[in-house]
Amino acid sequence: MSSNVVKLRFLTTAQVIRLHNSLVSTAQPTQPTLLESAVQSPMSIKHYTGQSNIFQLAGSLSEKIMKNHAFQDGNKRTALVAADMFLKINGYKLNKVPLQADPEHTLENAHVAVCTNVWTAEQLGHFYQQMATPITSWTSDILEFRNSALEY
């Protein structure tokens, strides 16, 4: 009997803190349980709903990191790099410039739209899918995150 369960890789809380520290500051989260909740969200969604679309899961991860506001500063930036790394460890990367060059729709504007409840996590996931391309070469940092990520 074969299983059609899609195995994905999920970031750990320690990995998200590492991404935050490399981008924003070396501060620890002010709300560690809220960060843990945000990081666990995509895995829970996959488990309870069967959602295996990595772009939708990345949208959920971003939304939770932004809205849970676990860090003193830099939650939107942390959400973006976490979503990008989540996609990278699963074979895709976000492009800074939209594939259909529309200056109104940038990753930064998409995150603001989610924070202000103009967009849902689902809409962000669709946007990520439009902004992503398959990874053609695996860098050492992507492989390091991939090898220490949770597989589920």
C-alpha positions as CSV (number, residue, x, y, z in Angstrom):
1,M,0.0,0.0,0.0
2,S,1.5,3.4,-1.0
3,S,0.9,6.6,0.7
4,N,0.2,9.9,-1.2
5,V,1.1,12.0,1.8
6,V,3.4,14.9,0.8
7,K,6.4,15.3,3.0
8,L,7.4,18.9,3.5
9,R,10.0,20.6,5.6
10,F,9.1,23.1,8.3
11,L,11.2,25.7,10.0
12,T,11.9,25.5,13.7
13,T,11.4,28.3,16.1
14,A,15.2,28.4,16.6
15,Q,15.6,28.8,12.8
16,V,13.2,31.7,12.7
17,I,15.0,33.4,15.6
18,R,18.3,32.9,13.7
19,L,16.8,34.5,10.6
20,H,15.5,37.4,12.7
21,N,18.9,37.8,14.3
22,S,20.7,37.9,11.0
23,L,18.3,40.5,9.6
24,V,17.0,42.7,12.3
25,S,18.7,42.4,15.7
26,T,20.1,39.8,18.1
27,A,17.2,40.3,20.4
28,Q,15.2,37.3,21.6
29,P,11.5,37.3,21.0
30,T,9.5,39.3,23.6
31,Q,6.7,36.8,23.2
32,P,8.3,33.4,22.7
33,T,5.1,31.4,23.0
34,L,3.5,33.5,20.2
35,L,6.5,32.9,18.0
36,E,6.3,29.2,18.7
37,S,2.6,29.3,17.8
38,A,3.3,31.1,14.5
39,V,6.1,28.7,13.5
40,Q,3.9,25.7,14.3
41,S,0.9,27.1,12.4
42,P,1.8,25.7,8.9
43,M,2.4,22.2,10.3
44,S,-0.9,22.3,12.2
45,I,-2.7,23.4,9.1
46,K,-1.2,20.6,7.0
47,H,-2.1,18.1,9.7
48,Y,-5.7,19.2,10.4
49,T,-6.8,20.3,7.0
50,G,-4.6,18.3,4.6
51,Q,-3.3,21.5,3.0
52,S,0.0,20.7,1.3
53,N,0.3,23.8,-1.0
54,I,3.6,25.2,0.2
55,F,2.6,28.7,-0.9
56,Q,-0.5,28.7,1.2
57,L,1.5,27.3,4.2
58,A,4.1,30.1,3.7
59,G,1.3,32.7,3.6
60,S,0.0,31.3,6.9
61,L,3.5,31.3,8.4
62,S,4.0,35.0,7.4
63,E,0.6,36.1,8.6
64,K,1.1,34.5,12.0
65,I,4.6,35.9,12.5
66,M,3.4,39.4,11.6
67,K,0.2,39.4,13.6
68,N,1.6,37.5,16.7
69,H,4.2,40.3,16.9
70,A,6.6,38.1,18.9
71,F,9.6,40.4,18.4
72,Q,10.0,44.0,19.6
73,D,10.8,45.1,16.0
74,G,11.1,43.7,12.5
75,N,8.1,41.3,12.5
76,K,7.2,41.9,8.9
77,R,10.8,41.5,7.7
78,T,11.2,38.4,9.8
79,A,7.9,37.0,8.3
80,L,9.2,37.7,4.8
81,V,12.6,36.0,5.3
82,A,11.0,33.1,7.2
83,A,8.5,32.5,4.3
84,D,11.2,32.8,1.8
85,M,13.4,30.2,3.7
86,F,10.4,27.9,4.2
87,L,9.8,28.0,0.4
88,K,13.6,27.5,-0.3
89,I,13.8,24.4,1.9
90,N,10.9,23.1,-0.1
91,G,12.4,23.9,-3.5
92,Y,11.2,27.5,-4.4
93,K,12.4,31.0,-3.8
94,L,10.6,34.3,-3.8
95,N,11.7,36.9,-6.4
96,K,12.1,40.4,-5.2
97,V,10.6,41.8,-8.5
98,P,7.1,40.4,-9.5
99,L,7.1,38.2,-12.5
100,Q,4.5,40.5,-14.1
101,A,6.4,43.7,-13.3
102,D,3.7,45.6,-11.3
103,P,5.3,48.2,-9.1
104,E,2.2,48.4,-6.9
105,H,2.5,44.7,-5.9
106,T,5.7,44.1,-4.1
107,L,6.4,41.7,-1.3
108,E,6.6,44.6,1.2
109,N,3.2,46.0,0.1
110,A,1.7,42.5,0.3
111,H,2.9,42.1,3.9
112,V,1.4,45.5,4.8
113,A,-1.9,44.5,3.2
114,V,-2.0,41.4,5.5
115,C,-1.1,43.4,8.6
116,T,-3.9,45.8,7.9
117,N,-6.4,43.1,7.1
118,V,-6.7,44.1,3.4
119,W,-5.4,40.7,2.4
120,T,-5.8,37.3,4.0
121,A,-3.1,34.7,4.5
122,E,-4.7,32.8,1.5
123,Q,-4.3,35.9,-0.7
124,L,-0.7,36.2,0.4
125,G,-0.1,32.6,-0.4
126,H,-1.4,33.2,-4.0
127,F,0.8,36.2,-4.3
128,Y,3.8,34.1,-3.1
129,Q,3.0,31.6,-5.8
130,Q,3.1,34.3,-8.5
131,M,6.4,35.6,-7.1
132,A,8.2,32.2,-6.8
133,T,10.4,30.3,-9.1
134,P,12.0,26.8,-8.6
135,I,15.4,26.7,-7.0
136,T,18.0,25.8,-9.6
137,S,21.0,25.6,-7.2
138,W,21.1,24.8,-3.5
139,T,23.3,27.1,-1.6
140,S,25.0,26.0,1.6
141,D,22.8,28.1,3.8
142,I,19.6,26.7,2.2
143,L,21.0,23.1,2.7
144,E,21.9,23.9,6.3
145,F,18.3,25.1,7.0
146,R,16.8,22.2,5.0
147,N,18.9,19.6,6.9
148,S,17.9,20.9,10.3
149,A,14.2,21.6,9.5
150,L,11.4,19.4,10.6
151,E,10.1,16.9,8.0
152,Y,6.4,16.2,8.1
